[in-house]
Amino acid sequence: MQRPGPPPGAKPVDAAGVKKRKVRKGTHSCWECRRRKTRCHFDSQNDTVCAGCKTRGTACNSQEYDDERVQVPHDRRIAQRLSRLENLMERLVDQVQPKGGGVASASAPDALVSLRAAVRVGGHHPRRRVCNGADTGALSCPGTNGPAGTTPRLSSKASAVNKSLLEIYPSRHDVELILGDITGNKIAMGVMYTHDEVLKGHYETREDMMRRPTTSTPPAILGKRLLYFALCLHHIPPSFDLHQFETRRTPAELVVEYMATVSNLVCLDDELVGSPEGLEVMVLHLMCQISVGNLRKAWISARRALSLGELMGPGRQGRFAALQHTDPESDPTKRPSPVVVWFHINYFERYLSLLLGLPTAARDESLAVLRTVPNLTSAEKLEISHGLLTGRIIGRNTSGTENEYVVTMGIDSDLKAAADEMPAGWWTPVDGDSTEVKLPEGHASTCRVVGDIETIIVQSRHYSLVIMLHLPYILRSAVEPQWAHSKTMCLSASREVLWRYTRFRRRYGYILSCRHMDFFALVASMTLILGYLGRASGGVAGEMETRLEDRQLVDSARSMMAAQAKAMGDKVTGDAAEVVAQLMPVIDRGVGSCTEARDAIKKGLRLQIPYLGTVNITDPIPEKVMPATDMGEAEWAATGYERGNGDEFPAASFEGGDMDPQLFLSVDTGFMDAGVPLQGGQMGGVGEQGVGVGGHLPEADLNGNLASLDIGDTSMLGSLEAQTMMQPGLMADSEDWSFQGIDTTYWSLLNGGYM
């Protein structure tokens, strides 16, 4: 048997350097047969290739020669083919995604054809290699994250949105000026980070925000930045020199443009907001709407954010962690906490639902999840309690149960318990100075100012919840202790809100815009004024002193609202000041000899409330039966009236200095086909002329009313078409509907009815 020879083309040792190996005597098998542990046999003695290698089609090389040396030519060919394949893939990546992030080039199909040809030559599938991480290019399989440090390719739609957003993006110089506003920064950071995260530096710094985005920046990141800038621009003080900006547009115009563009291009696109960054865009858009006073649009944004968040599951870390971030290059330690973002979406949804008299969709579990975050401050824990208790107040307002006052007192007790958990002295400001200050520079001073502002807002929100809780009962008779308690709590909370509002405006002037405080002050002013409905000016010891103090407090708040409207061109605070001024005669009529206030009451005060009707405040005692002012004491006693300082009422109407004022609710079919639901599911009567309905306590005395509320007053509004045309649109912004429905909710609750 002839042994296998050297590999084809092998030369003598001295010429080619192919050395023979020493093998055992009797070794005749080739390398391939040895691997298969079979014996070589040849079909004939002249054959140089064994029968096994012929069948397999493999090279038949003797073991006398180095096997690795024999395989070198074959490995070189494979290496060359792999090198060509890698070069083609690099060319494909450059053409599909050029540097700088652009749209795919027209030559990409040609590269794909070349790639397919290379695959056929190389015998390997590139997709499998790329998915296994063998390739170092920027390609990645669908549904997987690319390697660290790469930028994901934008779709054609996202690229178009990116281009539109970059067109309105401010210059670096303007961004630096915009970020100088501490209030807008605080609002934006407050809904995405906890106080502890800010202290530890786990947030996007000013330098991070200054970095200009590129054409490859995802639209959600661009939208988030623009809304952040909008919040800051809205709070720029009127004294700021606008000539410092490179743009010639006013901050108000920029705010409107940023909000509208991001809303239309990003917030309403499910694909672009379907990420953690998209949820951040939604909460910032919600805060922008609240800041400019568009509460109804803000409520819609909150509901949309709730639906989006439920799909993501921010409160369930396992599901949320699986979501892909649109910006893989961002620092994970500086990304907003999803739990914090989710909490504030639910919190403000309930806050808006309470103000607008709407049901809530937020769940208690979504609010309580913030308690899992470590190192929360006392104020943050109080906000959790506020969110949970707000849901219970909404439930009481909409349920119509018979034991609603038991529910009310339970909520009242929990509000007190939450307040008692705050540190000693937190409710009393450390600095009683109310002189105006300028916003200081420097991190330490800025933190003190922002902390003071945050404390005032949280405290005012707490007292506003107390007002909304007890509001349905303040016009009830004070004969029973339960009604007296509600009235006392309501008026006391109103004073606390107004005291903080006046301090807020005196200390920070009009350099800060805070829509929360403006609405709180309006509700508190109206409540404190209406607390004097039917109250005699001298019925209780110290009544006059308290009335004078309350009047001064309300008038100070009204003056500051008017000044804010003038300084900022703010229609909301201007209209709020007018409403308070209209109601001032109610409290003025008991101050000395204020004939103008008494004349105004006799003529009647009328407030038009959108989608509710007309509030009429009139003197219930006909002028013709009023005793002459020059009567003697004996003649006065005979009339059954008591003499006061300008306010005379039937003696039988007093009980502890209070009358039994009630709001009458007359329902007209001009606006609704059914009556307004009252407590216990009762409905107001309906008729062409309207039917008077008492409050939600049928047994209460409804005589001697000082105020009445008429829904669909046809004598004032005319036909149904005219009434409808006079109403603002349901989604009207603050320019067309200043109070956005807060006034409707307020007067409905004041009447003791349910929303």
Buried (B, 14 or more C-beta within 10 A) or exposed (E): EEBBBBBEEBEEEEEEEBEEEEEEEEBBBBBBBBEEEEEBEBEEEEBBBBBBBEEEEBBBBBBBBBBEBBBEEEEEEEEEBBEBBBEBBBBBBBBBBEEEBBBEBEEBEEBBEBBEEBBEEBEBEBEEBBBEEEBEBBBBEEEEEBEEEBBBBBEEEBBBBBEBBBEBBBEEEBBBBBBBBBBBBBBBBBBBBBBBBBEEEBBBEEEEBEEEBEEBBBBBBBBBBBBBBBBBBBBBBBEBEEEEBEBEEBBBEBBBBBBEBBBEBBBEBEEBBBBBBBBBBBBBBBBBBBBBBBBBBBBBBBBBBBEBBBEBBBBEEEEBEEBEBBBBEBEEEBBBBBBBBBBBBBBBBBBBBBBBBBEBBBBEEBBBBBEEBEEBBEBBBBBBBBBBBBBBBBBBBBBBBEEBBEBBBBBBEBBEEBBEEBEEEBBEBEEEEBEEBEBEEEEEEBBEBBBBBBBBBBBBBBBBBBBBBBBBBBBBBBEEEEBBBBBBBBBBBBBBBBBBBBBBBBBBBBBBBBBBBBBBBBBBBBBBBBBBBBBBBBBBEEBBEBBBEBBEBBBBBBBBBBBBBBBBEBBBBBBBBBBBBBBBBBBBBBBEEBEEBBEBBBEEBBBBBBBBBBBBBBBBBEEEEEBEEEBEEEEBEEBEBBBBBBBBBBEEBBEEBBBBBBBBBBBBBBBBEEBBBBBBEBEBEBEEEBBBBBBBBEEBBBEBBBBBBBBBBBEBBEEBEEBEEEBBEEEBBBEEBBBBBBBBBBBBBBBBBBB
